[in-house]
Amino acid sequence: MAKTLIIVESPTKAKTIGKFLGKNYVVVSSMGHIRDLPKSKLGIDPEDNFAIKYETPAKAKKTVTSLRKLAKEADEIILATDEDREGEAISWHLAQVLKLDPATAKRMVFHEITKKAILKALEEPRTINEHLVDAQQARRALDRIVGYKLSPFLWKKVQMGLSAGRVQSVSLRLIVEREREIEAFKAEEYWSVEALFGAQDTSHPIPATLTHYQGKRLDKFAYTNQQDSDTLLEVLRAREYQVASIEKKTQSRHPYPPYITSTLQRDAAKRLYFSSKQTMMIAQQLYEGIALGTKGQTGLITYMRTDSTFLAGSALAAAKSEIDSRYGSKYSLEKPRMFVTKSKSAQEAHEAIRPTDPSLHPHEIKGYLDDKQFKLYSLIWSRFMATQMAAAQFENTTVAIEDTVAQEYRFTARGKIQTFDGFMRVYDISGDDTLLPDIQEAESLKTDKIDGIQHFTQPPARYSESSLIKVLEDHGIGRPSTYASIISTIQARKYVDKNDDRRFFPTEIGVIVNDMLVAHFPNIVDIDFTAKVEQQFDHVAKGDETYQQMLAEFYNPFIETVTTKDKEVGKYQEIIPDRKCPECGHDLEYKRSRYGKFIACTNYPDCKFTDKTEEEKKFEAEVGGEKCTECADGIMQVKRGRFGPFLGCSNYPECKHIKKIEDKTGETCPKCNIGELVWKKAKKRGTKFKACNRYPDCDYIEGAKPKKYPAKKAAAKKAPTKKPASKKTPAKKKTTAKAAPKKKASTKKKAE
């Protein structure tokens, strides 16, 4: 019996597709990429027309051996990786390893993992699109060249272990420049006048703002100090007021387009507090399939790497049927609502991100999803359904209130009432309704309150994950599949961090790296240049130029600049003013290592004097100094490991006691009256909360809901599986920070 071998990227995807096909098909996974550039060398030969040398990583060798064996036994081989540049490249690498001709190798593509889509794709196989492969190779090679040539420059001039990336460096520049805008910002004072008016026959107040004087709209800075505001208030409080006009308008609000990759990442960050990396990981799980009881492994959403807002006719028909049956015909549309794709450089002719089956309501399959899968699926389902629902209707009311004597001053009150929820029944984008009492024109109003309110202009906001993705998209930097990688990389490199509001700010080393690159490699971190490079990738994908031509145009000027700068630029130094080395009299400077910032003599290596910074000494004095609880005379001192600072006994190695550094509040635990409350950070939203430092002996959390303990409390304590998932077991005593357990290699393809 003939056997057909189908190769996909992940085991989950293989399992979902396998259930649709018969015994004549064998569906297996390549476990992602099976070849990559070598780790220890460039892997690209400029002298040989930029030939790229690939290697099979050690972790993929077993998979390759298995695939070759299955390929020999198969009568037909079909490559079924994702339909984008990265997926095309994986298929091309598979063809190379399995010794298939890329020009004739069968390639099936689909946008959703449903039986109908899979069977249709089997009937219409195509060959590998080598232009898409070349575009992926161009990106991979260009990023490798930039990283391998710029990173050593930073090692020599700034600090060992640093790295530079083509797109990541531009993202870092945006964050650094925004921070400098904030630092340079000077707040300006201005005052507004807010009033509460009362209708004669109701106690419901009318909030209004002074907006006009003598028929002209007041400028924001019409009143810039309290003296001017107080003078105005004396005049306003002495007058009587009436309703000058009432204007009512019906407003229709239409839904947003369906999700593309960037808008899904932005909305998930804003509504669910997911990072872009987390969003794409969960979306991949929903796409590849979830076990839904008797339905088996089911792909819940369409492909999540797309910049197209196109929706298939079958999906639109299914949405209308679901809306009619679930919400009624008044919520559905006679004709489907279509959307125009705004992206000028949409890479592939995909659909938007949508549920594969609109009848699978999130709450009806909630039991099969984990919390994060449920939240993201609900968001995608709601956004898609909203696109095919009737517009929401509002009644907007604008009331003009004027003084009755000279009619010089006009206050404006605005109210809004939702008269029909429409699409907002499933995807809410409204605020609270503002209600105004039933009043008539020329009606006299009571002056309940008129006050001046002081304001100051605000600096531009730091970038959140959502707003950073938007600015990258607006400037044409990166592509949908790369945003998550860009943001996670600059955080992993410790170039940026997030504050309590989940907004990015640059670290000290991030600013230094950015300034070095901007000063000496302005093209690499130039926004327009980076956008131009993305357009060149698109040209390669269309076959307008080869990846070798693109690399040749970039390589020679870049290498020439690196060589020149390596000779011209001196090592970065941050000399400490008014302080000399106590051992040799030379200047002292700040230096950095993987353990942080320290002070060293500029006469190194002749003089090896080092010292701690004042900030470090202050930190050590605040958190260290307590007696070791494991030995008689040891003192807990601040030490540093790969995971940051911790407390260790001064008698090491005789005493190996270590302890976490706690962010103490100075408050005694009100539950046990022994422990101290410390600040901790929630995993989901990153928000801080207070908890007792004697956990698990005391489980007090500030403001926490009462816990529901199981009936057999003693038995629950003994069984490890019964412990709440949110609690952490204290780490065993150890001499070094313990590495986190290794996770299984990701089977999904990595973003560029």
C-alpha positions, 0 to 999 in steps of 0.5 A: 500500500502506497504511503505518503509522508507529510512533514510539518514543523511541530508535533502538535500540528502533526497530531492535528493534521493526522486525525484528518487523514487515513492510514496511507498518510504518515504525518511527522514533525521536523521539530522546527529548523533542521539546519542553521548557520554555525554558532562559532563562525560567520558561515557566509563567504563574501569571496564566494558570492556570499555562499551560506554554509549551513550546519545541522545542530546537535539537537536536530541530528536525531530528527534528521536521521529519523526523517531520512529513514521515513523518507526512504520508506515513503512513496511520496513526500509532501512538505507542509510547513507554514506559508511564509518566508520562514516556513518556506525556508524550512521546507527548502532545508528539508528538501536539501537534507532529504535530497529532494529537488526543490524545483519538483518537491511537493509543497502543500500550504494552508491557512487554517488547520481544518479538515476542509483546508487540509484536503484542499491543500493536498489536491493543490500542491505546489513547488517550493517558492525559492524567491521566498527562501532567498528573502529569508536567507537575505534577512538571516545573512544580513543580521548575522553579518551585522551581529558578528561584525558589530558585537566584537567592536562593542566588546573592545570599546565598551564591555565584553558580552555586549551585542548589536543587532540590525533591527534591535538597535533601531528599537533601542534608539527609539526608546533612548530618544524618547527617554531624552525627550522626557528628560528635556521636557519642561512642564508648563502650567495652565488652568481650566475652569470646571463647573457644576450646574443644577437644573431647577427641577432636578438634583442631577448636576451638569458638569461643564467646562469653560470653553468660549469667551466672547464667541471665541474658543479659549486657548489651552494656555489662556490662563497660566497662573492661579492669580489669573484664574482667581480673578476670572472665578470672581467674575464667573461666580457673580453671574447667572446662567441659562441653557443657550442651546442643546444639540443632539446627534445620533452617532454610529460606531463601527468595529475595528478590522480583524486582527493582523499580527501587529494589532493582535500583539498590541491589543493583547498587551493592552487588554491582557497584559501579555508580552508580544512573545507570549501572545505569539506562543499562545497563538501558535498553540491555538493554531496548531490545535487543542484537544477538545474532548470528543472532537479531538485535536482541533485548530482553533484559529487561522495562521497568526503571522499575517498582515492581511485583513482579508476574510474568506467568504466561508468564514463570513457566512459562518459568522452571519449564521452564528450571529443570527442564532446567538444574538438575533438578526438585528445584530447581523449584516445583510452584506458582509463588511469587508476591510482593506489591507493597509500594509503596503508590503504585505508579505503573503496572501493570507487571511486575517487572524480569525477563529476557524469555526465561529460556532466554537464559542469561547465559554463553551470550550473553556474547560479544554483551554488553560487560562491564557489560551482562553483569554487570547482565543476569546479576544480573537473570537470577539474581534472577528465576530464584531467585524460582521455585526451591526454598528453601535448607536449612540445619542450624543448631546452637547449643551451650551451654557452662557451667562444671562447678562452679557453672554460673554462666557460659554460653558460646554457640557457633553453627554453620551448614551448608548442606544444600541450596543451592536458589535460592542455586545461581544467586543466592548470599546466604549467608556461609561455613558455620561448622562445629562438631565432633561433640560430645555433651551433658555432654562435657568440653571443654578450655579452649584460650583465653579472652580479653577483646576491647575494643570501641567503639560505632560512629557511624551509617554514612554513606549509600552509594548503596544505603542512600540509595536505600532511605531515599528509598524508605522516606520516599516521596521521589521515585519509581523513575525519579528516584533516579538523577537525584537522586543524580547531581545533588547530586554534579554540584553538588559538594554531596556527594562520595564517600570511598574506601569509596564513601560520601557526605559533604557538602562545605563548600558543600553544608553551607552551602546545606543550612543556608541552606535549612533555616533559611529554607525548612523546608517545601521541605527537609522530608521529610514535605512532600516525601513529601506532594507525591509523593502529590499527583502520584499524585492528579493521575495518577488524575484526582483533581485537576488539575495547575493546582490542585496548583500554585496551592496551592503557588505563592502561599505559596512565592513570598510566603516567597521575597519575604520572605526575599529582603528579610530575609536578609543575605548569608552571611558567614564572618568570620575571627576575629582578623584584619583587612585589612592595607590598610583595617583592616576584617574579612576573610571567606571567600568562594567562587568557581567556582575555590574558597575565598579570603579577601576584605575585607568593605569590598569594593568600596571595598577589593579586597584578597584573599588565599589561604587557609592550606590553599591556600598549604600545598597550593601549597607542597607540589605546586608549586615545581619547575622547568619542563621546557620553558623555562629559568627558569620555575617550575611554579605551581598554577593553576585551571581548569574541571576543577580545579587543575593546574600551569602555568609561571610564564612564561605566556603565553611558556611554555604548559607545563602538568602534572597534579597528582599524588598522590605516594607518595614511593616510587621506581618499582621497575621503572624506578628513575627515576619515582615511584609516584603514587596513581591511582583505578580507574574501575570501583570507585573504589579507589586503586592505585599506578602509575609517573608515567612512563607510558607509558614505564613501565607499572608498577602495584603488585600488577598481574598480569603483562601478556601482550604480543602476539608482535610488540611493536614493531608493536603499539606503532605501531598505536593500535588495539592499545593496551590500553583501560585506558591513557590517552594523555598529554594534549597540551600546552595552555594550558587544561584541555581539555573532554571530547569531547561524547557523542551526545545520550541517546535515552532519556528523562530522569528527572524 
